[in-house]
Amino acid sequence: MRHSQTHSGRAAKGESKLWDTEFKKHLNRNNEKFLEHFRGSRNKYIEIWDYYNKHLPACIKECTEARAGYSEKPDRDGPQGIYWIGKDPEILFVGRDHFGWHGDAGWPNDIDSICFSPLQFSFNTIESMGTYWAIIKDVIDSLFTDKAYSWNDKLEKVAFSNACKCLSGNSSYQRNLHANCLKHEYLAKEILTVNAKITVLFTKRYEVLDKLFDSENVVLYNREEFSARRHGSQIIIECAHPGRQSNEWRKKLIKTIKEAMQENRQVSA
């Protein structure tokens, strides 16, 4: 598998540690654990990747043709599919744009080119993670506080993806990419297939929430920083990306997710 970089070409904070001997040793030590995680969610991965295989070729063609409308050809990294599906996911975290794959790619992608970025999350220490993953790890640790839970136990309770499967440095073109991903319903498919009780969308900039499922969602609330909808038995929360938010905002995020978890318990009781 190739060395994956951030969109800017610079390694993210702590990322340089991941590609040296230490990282290879980590993979070797945890090889069986990674396989165990995968086997637990294998059917969900297959269902989602089958959907990609049907829709991504046309999607890539459309997004490539859309570049013709720009005086300077926009860059595009990706596509990169869903990152991680735990065996029994309670929460699906959804970032704004794909992050990790560096360079324009077709579909299907060679298996040897799938990036290592999602595996950063297997690390137990904040120091070895990029900022986004470190924040999400802190959120997860705050939600699953049972001391009997190991980090691998917690990984079984979560899933990770991104609303847009590609990334561009051109903000106008990035909106185009987002719109096309929504049109092809990748995120909707992932939410339904992963079937987590709660989905957290860090997509407020693109207002993704009310574009999902043809507005078949029940409105739970619209607050200044957080909005929530119910789709069937699932609660979907939308808010800003956590990367540059304050510690106070992160506490509000954790409180909001905890409230949703409690509401789901009451509904299912």
Contacts in CASP RR format, 6 or more apart in sequence:
PFRMAT RR
TARGET T0000
AUTHOR 0000-0000-0000
METHOD contacts of the structure
MODEL  1
MRHSQTHSGRAAKGESKLWDTEFKKHLNRNNEKFLEHFRGSRNKYIEIWD
YYNKHLPACIKECTEARAGYSEKPDRDGPQGIYWIGKDPEILFVGRDHFG
WHGDAGWPNDIDSICFSPLQFSFNTIESMGTYWAIIKDVIDSLFTDKAYS
WNDKLEKVAFSNACKCLSGNSSYQRNLHANCLKHEYLAKEILTVNAKITV
LFTKRYEVLDKLFDSENVVLYNREEFSARRHGSQIIIECAHPGRQSNEWR
KKLIKTIKEAMQENRQVSA
1 112 0 8 1.000
1 113 0 8 1.000
1 114 0 8 1.000
1 115 0 8 1.000
1 116 0 8 1.000
2 112 0 8 1.000
2 113 0 8 1.000
2 115 0 8 1.000
3 19 0 8 1.000
3 116 0 8 1.000
4 100 0 8 1.000
4 101 0 8 1.000
4 102 0 8 1.000
4 115 0 8 1.000
4 116 0 8 1.000
4 117 0 8 1.000
5 11 0 8 1.000
5 100 0 8 1.000
5 102 0 8 1.000
6 12 0 8 1.000
6 15 0 8 1.000
6 99 0 8 1.000
6 100 0 8 1.000
6 102 0 8 1.000
7 77 0 8 1.000
7 99 0 8 1.000
7 100 0 8 1.000
7 102 0 8 1.000
7 167 0 8 1.000
7 169 0 8 1.000
9 102 0 8 1.000
12 130 0 8 1.000
12 131 0 8 1.000
13 130 0 8 1.000
13 131 0 8 1.000
14 127 0 8 1.000
14 128 0 8 1.000
14 129 0 8 1.000
14 130 0 8 1.000
15 120 0 8 1.000
15 130 0 8 1.000
17 23 0 8 1.000
17 127 0 8 1.000
17 128 0 8 1.000
18 116 0 8 1.000
18 119 0 8 1.000
18 120 0 8 1.000
18 123 0 8 1.000
18 128 0 8 1.000
19 116 0 8 1.000
23 116 0 8 1.000
26 122 0 8 1.000
26 123 0 8 1.000
27 34 0 8 1.000
27 119 0 8 1.000
30 122 0 8 1.000
33 122 0 8 1.000
33 152 0 8 1.000
34 119 0 8 1.000
34 122 0 8 1.000
37 84 0 8 1.000
37 86 0 8 1.000
37 87 0 8 1.000
37 152 0 8 1.000
37 155 0 8 1.000
37 156 0 8 1.000
38 45 0 8 1.000
40 86 0 8 1.000
40 87 0 8 1.000
41 85 0 8 1.000
41 86 0 8 1.000
41 87 0 8 1.000
41 89 0 8 1.000
44 85 0 8 1.000
44 193 0 8 1.000
44 194 0 8 1.000
44 195 0 8 1.000
45 82 0 8 1.000
45 85 0 8 1.000
47 193 0 8 1.000
48 81 0 8 1.000
48 82 0 8 1.000
48 189 0 8 1.000
48 190 0 8 1.000
48 193 0 8 1.000
49 81 0 8 1.000
51 186 0 8 1.000
51 189 0 8 1.000
52 79 0 8 1.000
52 81 0 8 1.000
52 107 0 8 1.000
52 186 0 8 1.000
53 107 0 8 1.000
53 108 0 8 1.000
55 184 0 8 1.000
55 185 0 8 1.000
55 186 0 8 1.000
56 79 0 8 1.000
56 107 0 8 1.000
56 108 0 8 1.000
56 165 0 8 1.000
56 184 0 8 1.000
57 107 0 8 1.000
58 184 0 8 1.000
59 79 0 8 1.000
59 180 0 8 1.000
59 181 0 8 1.000
59 184 0 8 1.000
60 79 0 8 1.000
60 106 0 8 1.000
60 107 0 8 1.000
62 180 0 8 1.000
63 76 0 8 1.000
63 166 0 8 1.000
63 176 0 8 1.000
63 177 0 8 1.000
63 180 0 8 1.000
64 76 0 8 1.000
66 173 0 8 1.000
66 176 0 8 1.000
66 180 0 8 1.000
67 73 0 8 1.000
67 74 0 8 1.000
67 76 0 8 1.000
67 173 0 8 1.000
70 170 0 8 1.000
70 172 0 8 1.000
70 173 0 8 1.000
74 168 0 8 1.000
74 169 0 8 1.000
74 170 0 8 1.000
74 172 0 8 1.000
74 173 0 8 1.000
75 104 0 8 1.000
75 168 0 8 1.000
75 169 0 8 1.000
75 170 0 8 1.000
76 103 0 8 1.000
76 104 0 8 1.000
76 166 0 8 1.000
76 167 0 8 1.000
76 168 0 8 1.000
76 173 0 8 1.000
76 177 0 8 1.000
77 98 0 8 1.000
77 100 0 8 1.000
77 101 0 8 1.000
77 102 0 8 1.000
77 103 0 8 1.000
77 104 0 8 1.000
77 105 0 8 1.000
77 166 0 8 1.000
77 167 0 8 1.000
77 168 0 8 1.000
78 98 0 8 1.000
78 101 0 8 1.000
78 103 0 8 1.000
78 104 0 8 1.000
78 105 0 8 1.000
78 165 0 8 1.000
78 166 0 8 1.000
78 167 0 8 1.000
79 98 0 8 1.000
79 101 0 8 1.000
79 105 0 8 1.000
79 106 0 8 1.000
79 107 0 8 1.000
79 109 0 8 1.000
79 165 0 8 1.000
79 166 0 8 1.000
80 98 0 8 1.000
80 99 0 8 1.000
80 100 0 8 1.000
80 101 0 8 1.000
80 115 0 8 1.000
80 162 0 8 1.000
80 165 0 8 1.000
80 166 0 8 1.000
81 98 0 8 1.000
81 161 0 8 1.000
81 162 0 8 1.000
81 165 0 8 1.000
81 186 0 8 1.000
82 159 0 8 1.000
82 160 0 8 1.000
82 161 0 8 1.000
82 190 0 8 1.000
82 194 0 8 1.000
83 117 0 8 1.000
83 118 0 8 1.000
83 121 0 8 1.000
83 159 0 8 1.000
83 160 0 8 1.000
83 161 0 8 1.000
83 162 0 8 1.000
84 118 0 8 1.000
84 121 0 8 1.000
84 155 0 8 1.000
84 158 0 8 1.000
84 159 0 8 1.000
84 160 0 8 1.000
85 159 0 8 1.000
85 194 0 8 1.000
86 155 0 8 1.000
86 156 0 8 1.000
86 157 0 8 1.000
86 158 0 8 1.000
86 159 0 8 1.000
87 156 0 8 1.000
88 156 0 8 1.000
88 157 0 8 1.000
89 156 0 8 1.000
89 157 0 8 1.000
89 158 0 8 1.000
89 159 0 8 1.000
89 194 0 8 1.000
89 195 0 8 1.000
89 196 0 8 1.000
90 157 0 8 1.000
90 158 0 8 1.000
90 196 0 8 1.000
90 197 0 8 1.000
90 198 0 8 1.000
90 261 0 8 1.000
91 140 0 8 1.000
91 143 0 8 1.000
91 157 0 8 1.000
91 158 0 8 1.000
91 159 0 8 1.000
91 196 0 8 1.000
91 197 0 8 1.000
91 198 0 8 1.000
91 199 0 8 1.000
91 200 0 8 1.000
91 257 0 8 1.000
92 158 0 8 1.000
92 159 0 8 1.000
92 160 0 8 1.000
92 161 0 8 1.000
92 190 0 8 1.000
92 191 0 8 1.000
92 194 0 8 1.000
92 196 0 8 1.000
92 198 0 8 1.000
92 199 0 8 1.000
92 200 0 8 1.000
93 136 0 8 1.000
93 158 0 8 1.000
93 159 0 8 1.000
93 160 0 8 1.000
93 161 0 8 1.000
93 200 0 8 1.000
93 202 0 8 1.000
94 160 0 8 1.000
94 161 0 8 1.000
94 162 0 8 1.000
94 163 0 8 1.000
94 187 0 8 1.000
94 190 0 8 1.000
94 199 0 8 1.000
94 200 0 8 1.000
94 201 0 8 1.000
94 202 0 8 1.000
94 203 0 8 1.000
95 132 0 8 1.000
95 160 0 8 1.000
95 161 0 8 1.000
95 162 0 8 1.000
95 163 0 8 1.000
95 201 0 8 1.000
95 202 0 8 1.000
95 203 0 8 1.000
95 241 0 8 1.000
96 162 0 8 1.000
96 163 0 8 1.000
96 164 0 8 1.000
96 202 0 8 1.000
96 203 0 8 1.000
96 205 0 8 1.000
96 206 0 8 1.000
96 241 0 8 1.000
97 162 0 8 1.000
97 163 0 8 1.000
97 164 0 8 1.000
97 166 0 8 1.000
97 167 0 8 1.000
97 174 0 8 1.000
97 177 0 8 1.000
97 178 0 8 1.000
98 162 0 8 1.000
98 164 0 8 1.000
98 165 0 8 1.000
98 166 0 8 1.000
98 167 0 8 1.000
99 117 0 8 1.000
99 132 0 8 1.000
99 162 0 8 1.000
99 167 0 8 1.000
100 115 0 8 1.000
100 117 0 8 1.000
101 115 0 8 1.000
101 117 0 8 1.000
101 167 0 8 1.000
102 115 0 8 1.000
105 113 0 8 1.000
118 160 0 8 1.000
120 128 0 8 1.000
120 129 0 8 1.000
120 130 0 8 1.000
120 133 0 8 1.000
121 129 0 8 1.000
121 133 0 8 1.000
121 136 0 8 1.000
121 137 0 8 1.000
121 155 0 8 1.000
121 160 0 8 1.000
122 155 0 8 1.000
123 129 0 8 1.000
124 151 0 8 1.000
126 134 0 8 1.000
126 137 0 8 1.000
126 138 0 8 1.000
129 137 0 8 1.000
131 243 0 8 1.000
132 242 0 8 1.000
132 243 0 8 1.000
135 242 0 8 1.000
135 243 0 8 1.000
135 250 0 8 1.000
136 160 0 8 1.000
136 242 0 8 1.000
138 250 0 8 1.000
139 242 0 8 1.000
139 250 0 8 1.000
139 253 0 8 1.000
139 254 0 8 1.000
139 257 0 8 1.000
140 154 0 8 1.000
140 157 0 8 1.000
140 158 0 8 1.000
141 154 0 8 1.000
142 254 0 8 1.000
143 254 0 8 1.000
143 257 0 8 1.000
143 258 0 8 1.000
143 261 0 8 1.000
144 153 0 8 1.000
144 154 0 8 1.000
144 157 0 8 1.000
158 196 0 8 1.000
159 194 0 8 1.000
159 196 0 8 1.000
161 187 0 8 1.000
161 190 0 8 1.000
161 194 0 8 1.000
163 178 0 8 1.000
163 181 0 8 1.000
163 182 0 8 1.000
163 187 0 8 1.000
163 201 0 8 1.000
163 203 0 8 1.000
163 206 0 8 1.000
163 208 0 8 1.000
164 174 0 8 1.000
164 177 0 8 1.000
164 178 0 8 1.000
164 181 0 8 1.000
164 206 0 8 1.000
165 177 0 8 1.000
165 181 0 8 1.000
165 186 0 8 1.000
166 177 0 8 1.000
166 181 0 8 1.000
167 174 0 8 1.000
167 177 0 8 1.000
168 174 0 8 1.000
168 177 0 8 1.000
175 206 0 8 1.000
178 206 0 8 1.000
178 208 0 8 1.000
181 187 0 8 1.000
182 208 0 8 1.000
182 211 0 8 1.000
182 212 0 8 1.000
187 208 0 8 1.000
187 212 0 8 1.000
188 212 0 8 1.000
188 213 0 8 1.000
191 199 0 8 1.000
191 212 0 8 1.000
191 231 0 8 1.000
191 234 0 8 1.000
191 236 0 8 1.000
195 234 0 8 1.000
196 234 0 8 1.000
197 233 0 8 1.000
197 234 0 8 1.000
197 235 0 8 1.000
197 261 0 8 1.000
197 264 0 8 1.000
198 234 0 8 1.000
198 235 0 8 1.000
198 236 0 8 1.000
198 237 0 8 1.000
198 257 0 8 1.000
198 260 0 8 1.000
198 261 0 8 1.000
198 264 0 8 1.000
199 234 0 8 1.000
199 235 0 8 1.000
199 236 0 8 1.000
199 237 0 8 1.000
200 237 0 8 1.000
200 239 0 8 1.000
200 253 0 8 1.000
200 257 0 8 1.000
201 208 0 8 1.000
201 209 0 8 1.000
201 236 0 8 1.000
201 237 0 8 1.000
201 238 0 8 1.000
201 239 0 8 1.000
202 239 0 8 1.000
202 240 0 8 1.000
202 241 0 8 1.000
202 242 0 8 1.000
203 209 0 8 1.000
203 238 0 8 1.000
203 241 0 8 1.000
204 227 0 8 1.000
204 238 0 8 1.000
204 239 0 8 1.000
204 240 0 8 1.000
204 241 0 8 1.000
205 240 0 8 1.000
205 241 0 8 1.000
207 238 0 8 1.000
208 238 0 8 1.000
209 217 0 8 1.000
209 227 0 8 1.000
209 229 0 8 1.000
209 236 0 8 1.000
209 238 0 8 1.000
210 217 0 8 1.000
210 229 0 8 1.000
212 231 0 8 1.000
212 236 0 8 1.000
213 231 0 8 1.000
216 231 0 8 1.000
217 229 0 8 1.000
217 230 0 8 1.000
217 231 0 8 1.000
217 236 0 8 1.000
218 229 0 8 1.000
218 230 0 8 1.000
218 231 0 8 1.000
218 232 0 8 1.000
219 229 0 8 1.000
220 228 0 8 1.000
220 229 0 8 1.000
220 230 0 8 1.000
220 235 0 8 1.000
221 227 0 8 1.000
221 228 0 8 1.000
225 239 0 8 1.000
225 240 0 8 1.000
225 249 0 8 1.000
225 252 0 8 1.000
226 237 0 8 1.000
226 238 0 8 1.000
226 239 0 8 1.000
226 252 0 8 1.000
226 253 0 8 1.000
226 256 0 8 1.000
227 237 0 8 1.000
227 238 0 8 1.000
227 239 0 8 1.000
228 235 0 8 1.000
228 236 0 8 1.000
228 237 0 8 1.000
228 238 0 8 1.000
228 256 0 8 1.000
228 260 0 8 1.000
229 235 0 8 1.000
229 236 0 8 1.000
230 236 0 8 1.000
233 264 0 8 1.000
233 267 0 8 1.000
233 268 0 8 1.000
235 260 0 8 1.000
235 263 0 8 1.000
235 264 0 8 1.000
237 256 0 8 1.000
237 257 0 8 1.000
237 260 0 8 1.000
239 253 0 8 1.000
239 256 0 8 1.000
240 249 0 8 1.000
242 249 0 8 1.000
242 250 0 8 1.000
242 253 0 8 1.000
245 253 0 8 1.000
END
